[in-house]
Amino acid sequence: MKKKKVMVGMSGGVDSSTAAALLLDQGYEVYGVTLKLWDAPEVCEGIKTRTCCSLEDVEDARAVAFRLGIPFYVLNMKQLFEEKVVSYFVDSYLTGETPNPCIACNQYVKFQAMLDKAIALGMDYIATGHYARVAFDEETGRYNLKKAVDLSKDQSYVLYMLKQDQLEKLLLPLGDYRKSEIREIAESKGLVNARKPDSQDICFVRNGSYVDFIKEYKGIDIPEGTFVDKDGNILGKNKGMANYTIGQRKGLGISFPEPRFVIRKDSRSNTVTLGTKEEAMSSGLIARDMNYILYDKPDKEIKALAKTRYSQKEFPVRLTALEDDKARIVFDEPQPFAAPGQSVVLYEGDLVVCGGIISETF
């Protein structure tokens, strides 16, 4: 029987490397690829950031492929990455949103462009080192996206945008393992990156400062603005709207008798609204670019659990689908710090129902 071919996206980290090793053990014909996304400077003044995309990461991926005895290639996707991820990130920040570039990268690069390339090369599947699971439901005839066994590492939140044709061609071999087990497997196979720290920062922001990157990328200065309260009263000057994120409490440069948080940003007036946690509460939101996985767009109200941030605890909501791929999501109880630009993802148990990008809160 002819082996099924799978293209594995290898970032140079332990997760994607072990994914390739596991698929090899399962009898697949494995091809390793690293996506060249960004011309990242290497060590700067002796300081390394824990991101991907560096030359060291490419060489780690190549070394793992050599160790496993699989072909290895580097695919240049810099132009697409800049257009769909970097430009999107910068423009969204400047309009007052809090974008998630990793979700945009998954949507347009890793699970669209890489899949298209794999199919063109005669591959049967693509695979990544994400912690999540794909399962086919014979009763509904749909592919489902499920949480990982290791809930502390579950990444289903950043994969909610996957379509049925993408899920059909996707293998996620790490979903049934705990992170500690993955490192043990990597060590047992002698992989060079078995104990390599995980990447945590945005790959194209090298020094951790989003604002410095935005200023350099756009060639602009971020103008100062004003802090206001929820009634529009001026509280003082701010360093520019892009310097602040929804929910931020520290580093505001202004003090109050009780804790104040960033609860709203307005690019038109260049204002940042500060308020108490109670004033940061929302009763619901409008989401755009909705993608439904568990079933097609519903024609009636549905109940599910949701989260509006990756690490947030889920809470009950009611969703009503709207026109133009939008949805109205009402919270059973008010929730703080739902930020436009971030994603809202709904679950039924360990199954992803749907998700979209937050446009506004109410």
C-alpha positions as CSV (number, residue, x, y, z in Angstrom):
1,M,0.0,0.0,0.0
2,K,1.4,3.4,-1.0
3,K,2.3,5.7,1.9
4,K,0.3,8.9,2.3
5,K,2.4,12.0,1.9
6,V,2.3,14.8,4.4
7,M,4.0,18.2,4.4
8,V,4.9,19.2,8.0
9,G,5.4,22.9,8.8
10,M,8.6,22.9,10.9
11,S,9.4,26.1,12.8
12,G,12.5,24.9,14.4
13,G,10.8,24.3,17.7
14,V,10.3,21.1,19.6
15,D,6.6,20.8,18.9
16,S,6.6,20.8,15.1
17,S,9.8,18.7,15.1
18,T,8.2,16.0,17.2
19,A,5.1,16.2,15.1
20,A,7.2,15.2,12.1
21,A,8.8,12.4,14.1
22,L,5.4,11.0,15.2
23,L,4.0,11.1,11.7
24,L,7.1,9.2,10.5
25,D,6.5,6.6,13.2
26,Q,2.8,6.3,12.0
27,G,3.9,5.3,8.5
28,Y,3.5,8.6,6.6
29,E,6.0,9.8,3.9
30,V,7.0,13.0,5.6
31,Y,8.4,16.1,4.0
32,G,9.6,18.9,6.3
33,V,9.2,22.6,5.3
34,T,10.1,25.8,7.0
35,L,8.1,28.9,5.9
36,K,10.3,31.9,5.4
37,L,8.1,34.7,6.6
38,W,10.2,37.6,7.7
39,D,13.8,38.8,7.4
40,A,14.4,38.8,11.1
41,P,17.7,40.4,12.5
42,E,19.7,37.9,14.5
43,V,21.2,38.6,18.0
44,C,21.0,42.3,18.8
45,E,23.5,43.6,21.3
46,G,23.8,40.1,22.8
47,I,20.0,39.8,23.5
48,K,17.9,37.1,22.0
49,T,14.1,37.2,21.9
50,R,12.0,34.0,22.1
51,T,10.5,34.3,18.7
52,C,10.6,32.2,15.5
53,C,11.8,33.1,12.0
54,S,15.5,33.4,12.8
55,L,18.3,31.7,10.9
56,E,18.9,29.6,14.0
57,D,15.3,28.3,13.8
58,V,15.7,27.3,10.2
59,E,19.0,25.5,11.0
60,D,17.3,23.7,13.9
61,A,14.5,22.5,11.6
62,R,17.0,21.4,9.0
63,A,19.0,19.5,11.6
64,V,15.9,17.7,12.9
65,A,14.9,16.7,9.3
66,F,18.4,15.3,8.8
67,R,18.2,13.4,12.0
68,L,14.8,11.9,10.9
69,G,16.0,11.2,7.4
70,I,13.3,13.3,5.7
71,P,13.5,15.8,2.9
72,F,13.6,19.4,4.0
73,Y,12.7,22.6,2.1
74,V,12.3,26.3,2.8
75,L,9.3,28.0,1.2
76,N,9.5,31.8,0.7
77,M,6.2,33.3,1.8
78,K,7.5,36.7,2.9
79,Q,5.3,38.8,0.5
80,L,2.1,37.1,1.6
81,F,3.1,37.3,5.3
82,E,3.8,41.0,5.1
83,E,0.5,41.7,3.3
84,K,-1.8,39.5,5.3
85,V,-0.2,39.6,8.7
86,V,2.3,42.4,9.3
87,S,0.3,45.2,7.4
88,Y,-2.9,43.9,8.9
89,F,-1.4,44.0,12.4
90,V,0.0,47.6,12.0
91,D,-3.1,49.0,10.4
92,S,-5.4,47.4,13.0
93,Y,-3.4,48.8,15.9
94,L,-3.5,52.3,14.4
95,T,-7.3,52.1,14.1
96,G,-7.6,51.3,17.8
97,E,-8.0,47.5,17.6
98,T,-5.9,44.8,19.3
99,P,-5.2,42.4,16.5
100,N,-4.0,38.8,16.8
101,P,-1.3,38.3,14.1
102,C,-0.9,34.6,14.9
103,I,-4.5,34.0,13.9
104,A,-4.1,35.9,10.7
105,C,-0.9,33.9,9.9
106,N,-2.8,30.6,10.5
107,Q,-5.6,31.7,8.3
108,Y,-3.8,33.0,5.3
109,V,-0.3,31.4,5.4
110,K,0.0,28.2,7.4
111,F,-3.4,26.7,6.6
112,Q,-4.1,28.2,3.2
113,A,-0.9,29.0,1.3
114,M,1.0,26.0,2.7
115,L,-2.0,23.7,2.0
116,D,-2.2,25.0,-1.6
117,K,1.5,24.4,-2.1
118,A,1.2,20.9,-0.6
119,I,-1.7,19.9,-2.9
120,A,0.2,21.3,-5.9
121,L,3.1,19.0,-5.0
122,G,0.9,16.0,-4.7
123,M,0.8,15.8,-1.0
124,D,-2.2,14.2,0.8
125,Y,-2.0,16.2,4.0
126,I,-0.3,19.1,5.9
127,A,0.6,18.9,9.6
128,T,1.7,21.3,12.2
129,G,2.8,21.2,15.9
130,H,-0.4,22.8,17.2
131,Y,-2.0,21.3,20.3
132,A,-5.5,20.5,19.1
133,R,-7.4,17.6,17.5
134,V,-9.3,17.0,14.2
135,A,-12.0,14.3,14.2
136,F,-14.5,13.3,11.5
137,D,-18.1,13.0,12.7
138,E,-19.8,10.3,10.5
139,E,-23.3,11.3,11.7
140,T,-23.0,14.9,10.5
141,G,-20.4,14.3,7.8
142,R,-18.3,17.2,9.1
143,Y,-14.8,17.5,10.4
144,N,-14.7,18.8,13.9
145,L,-12.0,20.8,15.7
146,K,-11.4,19.6,19.3
147,K,-9.4,20.8,22.2
148,A,-6.1,19.1,23.0
149,V,-5.8,16.5,25.7
150,D,-3.4,18.8,27.5
151,L,-5.7,21.7,28.2
152,S,-2.9,23.8,29.5
153,K,-1.4,23.9,26.0
154,D,-4.7,23.8,24.0
155,Q,-4.5,25.9,20.8
156,S,-7.9,25.4,19.4
157,Y,-8.6,29.0,20.0
158,V,-6.2,30.1,17.3
159,L,-7.5,27.6,14.8
160,Y,-11.2,28.5,14.8
161,M,-10.9,29.9,11.3
162,L,-10.3,26.5,9.6
163,K,-12.7,25.5,6.9
164,Q,-14.0,22.0,6.2
165,D,-11.7,21.4,3.2
166,Q,-8.7,22.5,5.3
167,L,-9.6,20.3,8.3
168,E,-10.0,17.3,5.9
169,K,-6.4,17.7,4.9
170,L,-4.9,18.5,8.3
171,L,-3.1,16.3,10.7
172,L,-2.4,17.5,14.3
173,P,-0.4,14.7,15.9
174,L,0.3,16.5,19.2
175,G,-3.3,16.8,20.2
176,D,-3.4,13.5,22.1
177,Y,-0.2,14.2,24.1
178,R,0.9,16.3,27.0
179,K,3.7,18.8,26.5
180,S,6.0,16.9,28.9
181,E,5.5,13.8,26.8
182,I,6.4,15.6,23.6
183,R,9.7,16.8,25.1
184,E,10.4,13.2,26.3
185,I,9.7,11.9,22.8
186,A,12.0,14.5,21.3
187,E,14.8,13.6,23.7
188,S,14.4,9.9,23.0
189,K,14.8,10.6,19.3
190,G,17.9,12.7,19.9
191,L,16.3,15.9,18.4
192,V,18.6,18.9,18.8
193,N,15.7,21.1,20.1
194,A,14.3,18.8,22.7
195,R,14.7,21.3,25.5
196,K,14.5,24.5,23.4
197,P,12.3,27.2,25.0
198,D,9.0,27.8,23.3
199,S,8.6,30.9,21.2
200,Q,6.4,33.5,23.0
201,D,6.7,36.8,21.2
202,I,5.4,38.0,17.9
203,C,8.0,36.8,15.4
204,F,8.4,40.2,13.5
205,V,8.5,42.3,16.7
206,R,12.1,41.6,17.9
207,N,12.5,43.8,21.0
208,G,9.0,43.3,22.4
209,S,7.8,46.8,21.6
210,Y,4.9,46.8,19.2
211,V,4.9,50.6,19.1
212,D,8.6,50.9,18.1
213,F,7.9,48.4,15.3
214,I,4.9,50.3,14.1
215,K,6.8,53.6,14.0
216,E,9.7,52.0,12.1
217,Y,7.5,50.1,9.7
218,K,5.2,53.0,8.9
219,G,7.9,55.7,9.2
220,I,5.7,57.8,11.5
221,D,5.6,59.2,15.0
222,I,2.8,58.2,17.3
223,P,1.1,61.6,18.3
224,E,0.3,62.2,21.9
225,G,-3.4,62.0,22.9
226,T,-5.6,62.4,25.9
227,F,-6.9,60.2,28.7
228,V,-10.6,60.6,29.3
229,D,-13.2,59.0,31.6
230,K,-16.3,57.2,30.3
231,D,-18.2,60.6,30.3
232,G,-15.5,62.2,28.1
233,N,-13.9,64.3,30.9
234,I,-10.2,64.9,30.2
235,L,-7.9,63.2,32.8
236,G,-4.5,64.0,31.3
237,K,-2.2,63.4,28.4
238,N,-1.3,59.9,27.0
239,K,1.7,58.9,24.9
240,G,-0.4,58.0,21.9
241,M,-3.3,55.6,21.6
242,A,-1.2,52.8,20.0
243,N,0.8,52.5,23.3
244,Y,-2.1,51.1,25.2
245,T,-4.2,47.9,25.2
246,I,-7.6,47.1,26.5
247,G,-7.4,45.9,30.1
248,Q,-4.0,47.6,30.7
249,R,-3.6,48.9,34.3
250,K,0.2,49.5,34.8
251,G,2.4,51.9,32.9
252,L,-0.3,54.5,32.3
253,G,1.8,57.3,33.7
254,I,-1.2,58.6,35.7
255,S,-2.4,57.7,39.1
256,F,-5.8,57.4,40.8
257,P,-7.1,56.5,44.3
258,E,-8.4,53.2,42.9
259,P,-7.2,51.0,40.0
260,R,-8.1,52.3,36.6
261,F,-7.9,50.3,33.4
262,V,-7.9,51.0,29.7
263,I,-11.5,50.3,28.7
264,R,-11.7,51.9,25.2
265,K,-9.6,53.5,22.5
266,D,-10.8,55.9,19.8
267,S,-8.5,56.5,16.8
268,R,-10.6,59.4,15.5
269,S,-10.1,61.5,18.6
270,N,-6.9,59.9,19.7
271,T,-8.3,59.3,23.2
272,V,-7.9,56.4,25.6
273,T,-10.7,55.9,28.0
274,L,-9.8,54.9,31.6
275,G,-12.3,53.3,34.0
276,T,-12.8,50.9,36.8
277,K,-13.2,47.2,36.2
278,E,-17.0,47.6,36.6
279,E,-16.9,50.2,33.9
280,A,-15.0,47.8,31.7
281,M,-17.8,45.3,31.7
282,S,-19.6,44.4,28.5
283,S,-23.0,42.7,28.0
284,G,-22.1,41.3,24.6
285,L,-20.4,42.0,21.3
286,I,-20.7,42.0,17.5
287,A,-18.3,39.7,15.7
288,R,-17.3,39.8,12.0
289,D,-15.7,37.2,9.7
290,M,-17.6,34.4,11.5
291,N,-16.5,30.8,10.7
292,Y,-18.7,27.9,11.7
293,I,-17.2,24.4,12.2
294,L,-19.5,22.3,14.2
295,Y,-22.4,23.1,11.8
296,D,-23.4,25.5,9.2
297,K,-24.5,29.1,10.0
298,P,-27.4,28.6,12.5
299,D,-30.8,30.0,11.7
300,K,-31.8,30.3,15.3
301,E,-30.2,31.4,18.6
302,I,-27.6,29.0,20.0
303,K,-26.1,28.6,23.4
304,A,-22.5,27.8,24.0
305,L,-19.4,28.7,26.1
306,A,-17.1,31.4,24.8
307,K,-13.8,33.1,25.5
308,T,-12.6,36.4,24.1
309,R,-8.9,35.9,24.9
310,Y,-6.6,32.9,24.5
311,S,-6.1,32.2,28.2
312,Q,-9.5,33.2,29.4
313,K,-11.9,31.0,31.3
314,E,-15.0,30.1,29.2
315,F,-18.3,31.7,30.0
316,P,-21.9,31.1,28.8
317,V,-23.3,33.1,25.8
318,R,-26.1,33.2,23.3
319,L,-25.3,33.7,19.6
320,T,-27.5,35.0,16.9
321,A,-26.1,34.9,13.3
322,L,-26.4,38.1,11.3
323,E,-26.0,39.0,7.7
324,D,-22.5,39.6,6.1
325,D,-20.8,36.9,8.2
326,K,-21.5,38.8,11.4
327,A,-23.0,37.5,14.7
328,R,-24.4,39.1,17.8
329,I,-23.2,37.4,21.0
330,V,-24.8,38.2,24.3
331,F,-23.1,37.2,27.6
332,D,-25.2,35.6,30.3
333,E,-23.2,37.7,32.7
334,P,-21.2,40.9,32.0
335,Q,-17.5,40.3,31.1
336,P,-14.5,42.6,31.3
337,F,-12.0,43.7,28.7
338,A,-13.4,42.2,25.5
339,A,-11.2,44.0,22.9
340,P,-12.1,44.8,19.3
341,G,-9.6,43.1,17.0
342,Q,-9.3,40.1,19.2
343,S,-11.2,36.9,18.5
344,V,-14.2,35.3,20.2
345,V,-14.4,31.5,20.0
346,L,-17.4,29.4,21.1
347,Y,-17.3,25.8,22.4
348,E,-19.6,22.9,23.1
349,G,-17.6,20.8,25.5
350,D,-14.3,20.2,23.8
351,L,-15.6,21.0,20.3
352,V,-15.1,24.3,18.6
353,V,-18.5,25.6,17.4
354,C,-17.4,28.8,15.7
355,G,-15.4,32.0,16.0
356,G,-14.9,35.5,14.6
357,I,-13.2,38.8,15.2
358,I,-14.7,41.2,17.7
359,S,-15.9,44.4,16.0
360,E,-17.6,46.2,18.9
361,T,-18.8,45.6,22.4
362,F,-22.0,46.7,24.1
